[in-house]
Amino acid sequence: LATHPNEQLKLQEHIDSYFNPDTDDDAPSYETILKMEYLDMFIREVLRMYPIGPTAINRESTEDFHINGIGTIPAGTIVTVDMYTIHFDPDLWGPVDPNVFDPERFATKRHPLAWIPFGIGSRNCVGMRFALLEMKLFLIRLLKVYSIIDCGELTHRSTEELEEAAVIYPKSIIIRLQRRDEHRA
């Protein structure tokens, strides 16, 4: 949010269109959240570019499988899906450069396996819908009241400064919160 102020403003305007920004009514109904398309696209773009568990998709081949031009994957082989390659593939995510943050790319129908931050198939994350709902509620409450301000080099951290355990997360990111009423004109 801090590194994409134009997108943050667009998201705030989207949120404001569903709620009165001057009231304390920040608990939207589930039905309202389902209607908030730009909020959904924004979160999906964040998770496309910054998946939390990018190596969580492993499967064991149950039979020999031949891939033209590559070879045969023998039965019993553990296959790991490279989420980053899929999430940044220009053929799947163009015409806008996949390295550019652009929530609008989700307005276009994509291959169903092009976006897989929660895994795929019958063993995908059981908490996916809850996690997405929680993110949406958090962003609504936060962005109704605050803008997130970039603090230069303290905000912009390299990918070399990531911690990796069951999930990937930055060691630290410094941002500043500014009440929106302080900069509304």
N, C-alpha and C positions, 0 to 999 in steps of 0.2 A: 504493500500500500504506500509506504513512504517513498519508494523508488519509482512509483508510477502515479504521480499526483493527478494527472488528467483522468486516469482510470478511477482513482479514488473519488474524485469529484463526481464523475459520472455515476459511480455506485451510490454515493450519498444522495444524489438527485433521484436516483431510482428508488432508494429506500424512502426518501421524503415523499415521493409520489404515492406511497401506500400509507404513510403515517403523517400526522401533524408534528413537525419538528419542534413545535413550541409546547407540546404536552409531555407528560410523563408516560403516556401510553406506548410502552415499548415491548409489549408482550403480544406479538401477532398470533393469529390463529394459524393452525396447521394449513388450512385452506388458503389463507393469504400467502403463506410462505411458498406454497406450491405454484402460485401465480407469478412469483418474482423471478422472471426468466433471466434478467441480467445478473442478479445475485448468483443464480445457479451457474451461469456461464463463467462468471468471475472465479468462483470456487473451483470449478472444473479446470480452468486454465492454470490456476495456482497448483493444483494437484498434478496436472500434466507436466508442468515444468519442474516442480519440486515434490516428487512423490515421497511419501514418508518411509515406505518400506520397499525400495526399488528392486530388491532381489528376493522377494517373498514368493515368487512363483516357480516352484520346482515340481516336476512330475517325473514319474518313472515310466519309460516306454514298456508297454506290455507285450509288444511284438516287434519284430524287425520292421523298420519303416524306411523306404527309399525316397530320397529327395533328389530330384533331377539336378545335375550339376554340382552336387555336394557329396552324395554318397549314401550309405545305409547307416541308420542308427539301429544298433542291435537291441534286442529285447533286454530289459534290465538296466538300460542306460538311464542315468538321471539327467534330465533335460531342464535347464534353467532358462527362463524367458528373460531377455535383456530389455527391461522396461524402457530404459533411456533411449535405446535405438528406435523402439517403436514410437515413443512419445515425441521424438525429434525427427522423425522421418518426413522429409518434404513431400513425398508422394502421398502420405496419409494426412498431413497437416497443412499443406499449401493452400492457396498460392502465397499467403503471407509467410515470411520466413519463420520456421518453427522456433527459432531462437529469440524471437520478438514476442513480448507479452501482449497477447491480443485476445481478450475474452470473446470477442465477436466471432472468432473462428468456430465456436460451438453453435452458432446459428445455422451452420451448414451440417447436413447429415453426414456422418462419418461411418467408416467400417466399425461394426460393434466391438471389435477387439483392438481398436486403435487407442482406446483410453482404458487403462487397466490398473490404476493405482490401488485398487482394493482386491486385485487378483481376478481370476476368471473361473468360469464354470461352477460346478456344484460345491467347490471348496473355496469360493471367494470369501471375503471377510463378512462374517455374520453381522457385524456391527456397522456396515457401510451406511445404511439409511440413517441410523442413529447418529453416526459421526457427521454426516452431511447436514442433518438437521441441527445438531449442536453448533457446527461452524456457522450456519446461517443465523441462528439466534444470537450467537456471540457478535457477529459482524453487525447485525441490525442494532443491537444495544450499544455497541462501541461507536459506530459511525453516525448514529443519531446525535451523539453528544460531542464526539471528538473528531479531529483530523489528526492523522499520523504524519509527523514531520520528519523529513530526512535530516540526519545529523552527519552528513558527509561520509568520511572514511569510517566512522564508527558504525554507520548503518551498512555500508557496502563491505561485505566480507567475502573473501575468496572461498571457493569450494574446498580448498586445502584446509580450511578451518572448520570442517564438519566433524562431528562425533558420530560414530556408527556403532549401534548396538542392535537391538531388535528393530529400531527405527533410526532414521538419519535426522540429525538436528544440528543447528549451528552452535558453536561454543558460546557465542554471545552476539547479540545484535543490539545496538543502542538506537533508540528512537525517542522522539519527544511527542507527547500528546498535547494538543492545543484544543481548548474548548471551541467549538464551532461558533458560538455566539461572540467570541472575541475577534473573529475575522469576517463575520457577516456584515455586509454593507447594506 
